[in-house]
Amino acid sequence: MAFATPLIVYLLAFYAYPLVRSFDLSVHDYNIRAFVQGNAEYVGFANYVDVMQNPLFAQALWNTFLFVFVSLLFQYALGLALAVFFKRRFPLSSVLRALFLIPWLLPLIVSASVWAWMMNSDAGVLNSFLGVIGIDPVNWLTSPESALASVIIANIWLGIPFNLVILYSGLQNIPDEVYEAAALDGAGPWKVFWRVTFPLLRPVSAITLLLGLVYTLKVVDIVWVMTKGGPANSSLTLAVWSYREAFGTGQPDFSPAAAIGNILIIIALIFGLAYVNLQRKVEH
């Protein structure tokens, strides 16, 4: 108990209390006056009903799905490809692998600002490059058709190093004897990957995708710096909508923001429970 007490105190202070407080915010009508006077009206689940009946909910939910699914797909695929590439020893491989970690080490505000500058419609480096090869400029961040794709591209770039590090560690734990046996059986590189590497990497892949899902669901800073959820809410996700309700408008509305945040927690919890169930099946 002496060893467990610091962890229990930490979990209660930084996990349990915020969750309880967030639920309390979502079932009361909190505003600045209610915070000061301490007399917020209890409204039950009315905030959840209002959020789900809001026309923005369906759009934000769909944008969140696209943002998470496409980001995870490309982050995992590119991270796995790089992990397999770096498994082969060659000169300067350690240096190149370290350089790939730079996006992961930079503050997200800095990375988002750099991408916003690169995708600027008038003076961005991407449009300058497109002009050189004879392609018309693209309104990356100011067009409803391309804003969501733009923030997805930036998020993919930021998430590749995480996938690379975790998957590379998983590859290092696969015994060389397995590859030697496959080579003796006449398996080529492609068959070795699909029949040996990929199946043995499945547990590491599952936790990588789960952590990536939880992280991507709650992304706010990248989208907020680049588009603020616009234009015309075309890049609005549930996390950004929650932040905008609480802090991004002239009149903060904390209760709907808490309700949206709790919906995100439920979504993450569903996938977490699915992962635990999958791990139990694998163990048995």
Protein Blocks (a to p, Z undefined) as FASTA:
>chain_A
ZZmmmmmmmmmmmmmmmmmmmmmmmmpccdfklmmnopaccehjmlmmmmmmpmklmmmm
mmmmmmmmmmmmmmmmmmmmmmmmmmpgcehklmmmmmmmmmmmpcfklmmmmmmmmmpm
klgmklmmmmmnopacddfklcfklmmmmmmmmmmmmmmmmmmmmmmmmmmmpcfklmmm
mmmnopafklmmmmmmmmmmmmmmmmmmmmmmmmmmmpmklmmmmnnopahhllccfklm
mmmmmmmpmbdcfklmmmmmmmmmmmmmmmmmmmmmmmmmmmZZ
